[in-house]
Amino acid sequence: MYCVYTDQDVPETDGNWDHIIPLSLGGTNQFQVWSQKAFNSKMGSEVDGALASDPLLAPQLARSPVKGHGRKPVPRWRRATIAGRPAQISHTPEGMRVWDVKAGRELTDQESAGEDLTVQLNVGMFTALRFLAKVALGGGYFVYGEALLPAIDCASLRKVIALDIEAARTDTALRNCGFQIADRFHPDAQPGGPSYLYRVMCELLPRSILLTEPFANGIAFHVGVLGTYVGTIFCPGDTHGIPVEGEDHDRGHAVVLAPGALERHSFEALLRDLKSAISIDAGDAENSRPGA
């Protein structure tokens, strides 16, 4: 069977099914593509594992019911201080817990309330980029099948997934691929920016999501994990063979994941549903005001 990640036919003895978004980040067994085993193992650690360890995802991971193949870990911020004292922060479904290192015990909510809390977090420079490229390639192939391969520069996406920074500096094809990227920190993803709508869509759903949005000159892939916007990657190309109309592809396509479940919508249908939900919530809030 064909492995889109390596661009090779991989026999059953050398392959397995790759969770495009891993189970530990809200993926499901229904959202998979065939993969070379060696690639799957390596990228599972370097790409999926790196994002799962992103400290800014810790609160969402704690609140979410998802877990990987084993016991669900407790996300922690280990380099912290409270009122100037060394501390560790644990994230649980019930909220944040503060461990006072010197006292050797967990502080009560009353003890930690109002205290200055500082945390040092390290976010990988290329963690989101590599994950975006993997979900764009694997998810794009899941949605569009063989039609994806001539439509965009899949070869450059493969290079981004397995990113070698030194090699990339002199890779003319990769440097000229024309990919446009916005992650959660990019100005384009802030209010008023061109990617802000996609960020809002990802953050309104406490689930993992892939949005594919074809244009005449390429495809934009928008990725969210458990209600956190990971980013957008636009891949230039010739999309005449990519569906853009019909019940499932009006303006694009949406794959929305939940534990053990997968929903597929057109981009436009999901956008309408989210707008409707916002309107209902706003109406409920208005009706709940004193005197309303």
C-alpha positions in Angstrom: 0.0 0.0 0.0 1.1 3.6 -0.6 2.7 5.6 2.1 2.2 9.3 1.5 4.9 10.3 4.0 7.7 8.4 2.2 6.1 8.4 -1.3 6.7 4.7 -1.5 4.6 1.5 -1.8 5.1 -0.2 1.6 4.3 -3.9 2.0 2.3 -5.1 5.1 5.5 -6.4 6.7 7.1 -3.0 6.7 4.1 -0.8 7.4 1.4 0.1 9.8 -1.4 2.6 10.2 -0.4 6.1 11.4 -2.7 8.2 13.5 -2.6 11.5 11.6 -3.3 13.2 14.9 -2.1 10.9 17.7 -4.5 9.4 20.2 -2.7 11.4 23.0 -3.7 14.6 21.2 -7.3 13.8 20.4 -6.9 11.5 17.4 -9.0 8.5 16.6 -8.5 5.1 14.9 -10.8 6.4 12.1 -8.3 9.1 11.1 -5.3 7.2 9.8 -3.2 6.6 6.8 -0.8 3.8 5.8 2.8 4.4 6.8 6.2 2.9 6.7 6.9 1.5 10.2 10.3 3.1 10.6 8.9 6.5 9.6 6.0 6.2 11.9 8.2 5.3 14.9 10.7 8.1 14.3 8.1 10.8 13.6 5.9 9.6 16.4 8.6 10.7 18.8 10.1 13.7 16.9 6.8 15.3 15.7 3.8 13.9 17.6 5.6 13.5 20.9 7.2 16.9 20.7 3.8 18.6 20.4 2.3 16.4 23.1 5.1 17.7 25.4 4.4 21.4 24.5 3.9 23.1 27.9 1.1 25.4 26.5 -1.0 22.3 25.8 -0.8 21.1 29.4 -4.1 22.6 30.6 -6.0 21.3 27.6 -4.5 17.8 28.0 -5.4 17.7 31.6 -9.1 18.7 31.0 -9.5 16.4 28.0 -10.6 12.7 28.3 -8.0 11.6 25.7 -5.1 9.5 26.5 -2.5 7.6 24.4 -1.9 3.9 24.3 -1.1 3.8 28.0 -1.9 5.5 31.3 -2.7 9.2 30.9 0.2 11.3 32.4 -0.3 14.4 34.6 1.1 17.4 32.7 3.5 19.5 34.8 5.4 22.7 34.6 8.5 21.9 36.6 10.3 25.3 36.6 8.1 27.6 38.6 8.1 29.8 41.7 5.3 31.0 43.9 6.0 34.0 46.1 9.7 33.5 45.2 9.8 29.9 46.4 10.6 26.9 44.0 7.4 25.2 42.9 6.0 22.8 40.4 2.6 23.2 38.7 0.5 20.1 38.0 -2.6 20.3 35.7 -5.5 18.0 36.6 -9.1 17.8 35.4 -10.1 19.8 38.4 -7.6 22.6 37.8 -4.1 23.7 38.6 -2.3 22.3 41.6 0.8 24.0 43.2 3.5 21.9 44.8 5.8 23.9 47.2 9.2 22.3 46.7 10.7 23.6 50.0 7.7 22.7 52.1 7.4 19.3 50.3 3.6 19.5 50.0 0.8 20.7 47.8 -0.6 24.1 48.7 -4.3 24.6 49.2 -6.2 26.9 47.0 -6.4 29.4 49.9 -2.6 29.3 50.4 -1.8 29.9 46.7 -4.5 32.5 46.1 -3.2 36.0 45.4 0.5 34.9 45.4 2.9 35.8 42.6 3.4 32.8 40.3 6.1 32.7 37.7 6.7 29.8 35.2 9.6 29.2 32.8 8.4 27.4 29.6 10.3 26.1 26.6 8.4 25.9 23.3 10.2 24.3 20.4 10.8 26.7 17.5 9.8 24.1 14.9 7.4 21.9 16.8 4.2 23.3 15.4 5.6 23.7 11.9 6.6 20.0 11.7 3.3 18.9 13.1 1.4 21.1 10.7 3.3 19.7 7.8 2.5 16.1 8.9 -1.2 16.7 9.4 -1.4 18.6 6.1 0.2 15.8 4.2 -1.4 12.8 6.0 -4.8 14.6 6.5 -4.8 16.0 3.0 -4.3 12.5 1.6 -7.0 11.2 3.9 -9.4 13.8 2.5 -8.5 14.0 -1.1 -6.7 10.7 -1.9 -4.5 10.6 -5.0 -5.8 14.0 -6.1 -3.6 15.6 -3.5 -0.3 14.4 -4.9 -0.1 16.5 -8.1 -2.0 19.4 -6.5 0.7 20.7 -4.1 4.4 20.3 -3.4 4.2 17.1 -1.3 8.0 16.6 -1.6 8.6 19.8 0.3 6.1 18.9 3.0 8.0 15.7 3.5 11.2 17.7 4.0 9.4 19.9 6.6 8.1 16.9 8.5 11.7 15.5 8.8 13.2 18.9 9.1 17.0 19.1 8.9 17.8 22.7 9.6 21.3 22.6 8.2 20.2 20.9 5.0 17.3 23.3 4.7 19.6 26.3 4.5 21.0 25.1 1.2 17.9 23.3 -0.2 16.8 25.6 -3.0 13.6 23.7 -3.8 12.5 23.9 -0.1 13.4 27.6 0.2 11.4 28.4 -2.9 8.4 26.2 -2.2 6.2 29.2 -1.3 4.7 27.7 1.8 3.0 30.3 4.1 2.8 29.5 7.7 1.0 31.1 10.7 1.2 29.6 14.2 -0.6 30.6 17.4 2.1 33.4 18.0 2.0 34.8 14.4 0.5 38.3 13.9 -1.8 36.8 11.2 -3.4 34.7 13.9 -4.2 37.6 16.2 -7.5 39.6 16.2 -7.9 41.3 12.8 -5.4 39.0 11.1 -6.2 36.8 8.1 -5.8 33.6 10.1 -7.8 34.7 13.1 -11.1 33.2 11.8 -9.4 29.8 11.7 -7.9 30.2 15.1 -11.4 31.0 16.5 -12.9 28.0 14.8 -10.2 25.7 16.3 -10.6 27.2 19.7 -14.4 27.1 19.8 -14.3 23.3 19.6 -12.6 21.5 22.5 -11.7 18.8 20.0 -8.9 18.1 17.5 -9.7 19.3 14.0 -8.3 19.6 10.5 -9.8 22.2 8.1 -8.8 22.0 4.4 -9.5 25.1 2.3 -8.7 24.9 -1.4 -8.1 28.0 -3.5 -7.4 28.4 -7.2 -3.7 28.7 -6.3 -3.2 26.2 -3.5 -4.7 24.6 -0.4 -4.7 26.0 3.2 -4.6 23.5 6.0 -5.7 24.7 9.5 -5.1 22.5 12.5 -6.4 22.6 16.0 -5.6 20.2 18.9 -8.1 19.9 21.8 -9.3 23.5 21.5 -5.8 25.0 20.8 -4.9 26.5 17.4 -1.7 24.9 16.2 -1.5 26.9 13.0 -2.1 27.2 9.3 0.0 26.1 6.4 -0.8 27.3 2.9 0.7 25.1 0.1 0.7 26.7 -3.4 -0.3 24.5 -6.3 -2.8 23.6 -9.0 -6.0 22.6 -7.4 -8.2 21.9 -10.5 -8.6 18.3 -9.4 -9.5 19.1 -5.8 -13.3 19.2 -5.0 -14.6 22.6 -3.9 -18.3 22.1 -4.2 -21.0 19.8 -2.9 -22.4 18.8 0.5 -19.0 17.6 1.8 -16.7 20.2 0.2 -18.5 23.5 0.1 -15.6 26.0 0.5 -13.4 23.2 1.9 -13.6 20.2 4.2 -13.6 19.7 8.0 -12.5 16.6 10.0 -13.6 16.9 13.6 -12.4 14.3 16.1 -13.6 13.1 19.5 -12.6 10.1 21.5 -13.6 7.1 19.3 -15.5 9.3 16.8 -14.9 11.2 13.6 -17.2 13.7 12.0 -16.8 15.1 8.5 -18.4 18.3 7.2 -18.0 20.9 4.5 -16.0 23.9 5.7 -19.0 26.1 5.1 -21.4 23.9 7.1 -19.1 23.8 10.1 -18.7 27.6 9.9 -22.5 28.0 9.9 -22.9 25.7 12.8 -20.3 27.6 14.9 -21.9 30.9 14.0 -25.3 29.5 15.1 -23.9 28.2 18.4 -22.3 31.6 19.1 -25.6 33.4 18.4 -27.5 31.0 20.7 -24.9 31.5 23.5 -25.0 35.3 23.1 -28.8 35.2 23.2 -28.7 33.1 26.4 -26.3 35.5 28.0 -28.5 38.5 27.0 -31.6 36.8 28.5 -29.8 36.0 31.7 -28.9 39.6 32.4 -30.7 41.1 35.5 -33.8 42.9 34.2 -33.8 41.1 30.8 
